[in-house]
Amino acid sequence: MITKRPGRTGTVLVTFTMPAAVWADTIHVVGDFNGWDERATPLRQTESGWMITLELAAGRDYHYRYVLNGHEWCNDWNADRYAPNAQGGDNSVVVTPDFARDERYDSERVLSFTRPILSLVRSG
């Protein structure tokens, strides 16, 4: 699974997670962001599952997959979408929104919507 939140200007903090129920000694996320290096980006095991947060450039699509125990490749079934790969399978794809440019995340727009609601709550 992936979650996203704004990072520094022009970046997105993407958290890649796998459930705690996944039986593995190691899990690495590999993809466009690390040159498909099978050892570069290990997930850490926590009580709630395996995870790592990466700071990625905003406004891009990144292909990625997980590697369990150094040899078992698997997809993220909660990815934003999937794309065919050269091995005849599919890659998971994460789309990093540009929070600064995307009006859905415009804080001023959110405030203009919530101000009337807050004034109703205060006056009620």
Wavefront OBJ file of the C-alpha trace (Angstrom):
o trace
v 0.000 0.000 0.000
v 1.105 3.581 -0.564
v 0.255 6.817 1.191
v 1.303 10.312 0.121
v 1.710 13.661 1.811
v 3.392 16.916 0.818
v 7.146 17.067 1.264
v 9.498 19.958 0.734
v 8.667 22.200 -2.223
v 8.364 20.076 -5.348
v 8.412 16.756 -3.534
v 6.007 14.200 -2.115
v 6.628 11.922 0.865
v 5.503 8.476 -0.252
v 5.194 5.720 2.336
v 5.355 2.189 0.962
v 3.894 -0.439 3.285
v 3.362 -4.171 3.338
v 1.173 -5.917 5.930
v 2.747 -7.458 9.037
v 1.244 -10.777 7.919
v 3.734 -10.987 5.022
v 6.196 -13.726 5.959
v 9.617 -12.471 4.924
v 13.050 -11.892 6.371
v 13.622 -8.863 4.102
v 11.490 -6.707 1.840
v 12.912 -4.093 -0.520
v 11.056 -1.637 -2.721
v 12.683 -1.257 -6.128
v 11.779 1.031 -8.978
v 12.518 4.024 -11.141
v 13.464 6.057 -8.057
v 16.440 3.814 -7.130
v 17.573 2.426 -10.486
v 15.800 -0.888 -9.782
v 18.512 -1.707 -7.238
v 17.270 -4.762 -5.335
v 19.256 -3.856 -2.182
v 19.066 -0.044 -2.082
v 15.755 0.498 -0.304
v 14.829 -1.961 2.467
v 11.521 -1.649 4.298
v 11.768 -1.762 8.077
v 9.612 -4.142 10.060
v 7.340 -2.607 12.700
v 4.484 -3.959 14.795
v 1.993 -2.658 12.225
v 3.865 -3.933 9.154
v 6.784 -3.263 6.855
v 7.369 0.345 5.751
v 9.625 3.014 4.345
v 9.029 6.651 3.423
v 10.775 8.139 0.390
v 10.872 11.734 -0.787
v 10.070 11.686 -4.510
v 9.726 14.448 -7.089
v 6.161 15.731 -7.470
v 4.183 15.423 -10.686
v 5.680 12.115 -11.822
v 4.746 8.477 -12.302
v 7.146 5.939 -10.783
v 7.126 2.236 -11.639
v 8.005 -0.028 -8.712
v 7.723 -3.524 -7.228
v 8.622 -5.268 -3.984
v 11.301 -7.965 -3.610
v 10.823 -10.407 -0.737
v 13.826 -12.332 0.604
v 15.994 -11.205 -2.302
v 14.207 -13.201 -5.006
v 10.389 -13.114 -4.875
v 8.993 -10.166 -6.851
v 5.479 -8.943 -6.121
v 3.250 -5.992 -6.897
v 1.438 -3.577 -4.651
v -2.213 -4.404 -5.223
v -3.159 -0.965 -3.897
v -0.988 0.936 -6.390
v -2.366 3.929 -8.274
v -2.257 1.879 -11.457
v -0.267 -0.843 -13.248
v 1.873 -0.844 -16.377
v 3.293 -3.698 -18.458
v 6.990 -4.457 -17.979
v 9.648 -6.028 -20.215
v 9.402 -9.374 -18.369
v 5.812 -9.939 -19.520
v 4.225 -8.932 -16.226
v 3.093 -5.673 -14.696
v 4.740 -3.041 -12.530
v 2.948 -1.131 -9.819
v 2.828 2.624 -10.466
v 2.696 5.435 -7.918
v 1.626 8.884 -9.132
v 3.078 11.740 -7.098
v 0.723 14.723 -7.111
v 2.056 18.254 -7.238
v 0.306 19.425 -4.074
v 1.359 23.043 -4.700
v -0.230 23.125 -8.169
v -3.179 20.785 -7.738
v -6.270 22.743 -6.723
v -7.654 19.718 -4.861
v -4.903 20.322 -2.303
v -5.011 24.124 -2.331
v -5.122 25.143 1.341
v -6.737 28.508 0.542
v -9.554 26.727 -1.282
v -10.059 24.406 1.688
v -10.089 27.377 4.081
v -12.614 29.280 1.958
v -14.897 26.252 2.166
v -14.485 25.666 5.903
v -14.699 29.305 7.118
v -18.508 29.537 6.638
v -18.944 26.194 8.392
v -16.795 27.326 11.324
v -18.794 30.551 11.653
v -22.037 28.516 11.765
v -20.610 26.292 14.476
v -19.482 29.302 16.543
v -22.802 31.131 16.220
v -24.928 28.044 16.843
l 1 2 3 4 5 6 7 8 9 10 11 12 13 14 15 16 17 18 19 20 21 22 23 24 25 26 27 28 29 30 31 32 33 34 35 36 37 38 39 40 41 42 43 44 45 46 47 48 49 50 51 52 53 54 55 56 57 58 59 60 61 62 63 64 65 66 67 68 69 70 71 72 73 74 75 76 77 78 79 80 81 82 83 84 85 86 87 88 89 90 91 92 93 94 95 96 97 98 99 100 101 102 103 104 105 106 107 108 109 110 111 112 113 114 115 116 117 118 119 120 121 122 123 124
